[in-house]
Amino acid sequence: MALNLSLSAPPIRSPQQPLLHYSAKHTIVVSSDRLSYPKSTVSRSRSRSRRVVTRVRSSLDIVGPTVKVGQVTEVDKDTFWPLVKAADDKTVVLDMYTQWCGPCKVMAPKFQELSQKYLDVVFLKLDCNQENKQPLAKELGIKVVPTFKILKDSKVVKEVTGAKFDDLVLAIDAVRSS
């Protein structure tokens, strides 16, 4: 989580200096007893106001998971839908697997290779463990693992069940070309 804070103060007038306006915009580091920010980012501008009032504007940005091109991104029940929505109109391929599944282990390196081949496709993987099983696996209708769901515009458009690599490649190509 990052806290972006924009500070601006109305102009300060002193007998020796012309009227100046100070403002700063940068990441603020907050601890329990102090507030600090880099002083080198403060900028000055001229203004004609005489009142001195400090205004603080802040926005709290939650920095969520990100997807790297050419890699498979691990998701869970909390990160899956935000990543799918962030993919917008890109094709998303989700590998649903379990740690103990033999065919899942066979498909994992092949799935990684596909992520390096198709750089315009988002590749995600979901461990269908107890934590993810109830909310997300049920929502997506998982019956067997591995299951590959292909999504476009946040909707499931194709599904491949089992360790069928050739079928998965054909399904990805079909969705990409549509």
TAMONOR-V829982 format. One line per field, one symbol per residue. ss: DSSP state (a for helix, b for strand, c for the rest). burial: 1 if it has 9 or more other C-alpha atoms within 8 Angstrom, else 0. Layout:
ss: ???
burial: ???
This chain:
ss: cbbbbbbbbbbbcccccccbbbbbbbbcbbccccbbccaaacbbbccccccccbbbbbbbbccccccccccbbbbccccaaaaaaaccccbbbbbbbccccaaaaaaaaaaaaaaaacccbbbbbbbccaaaaaaaaaaaccccccbbbbbbccbbbbbbbcccaaaaaaaaaaaaac
burial: 0011111111111000001111111111000000000000010000000000000000000000001011111011101100111011011111111100101111100111001100101111111100011001110000001111111110011111111000010011001000
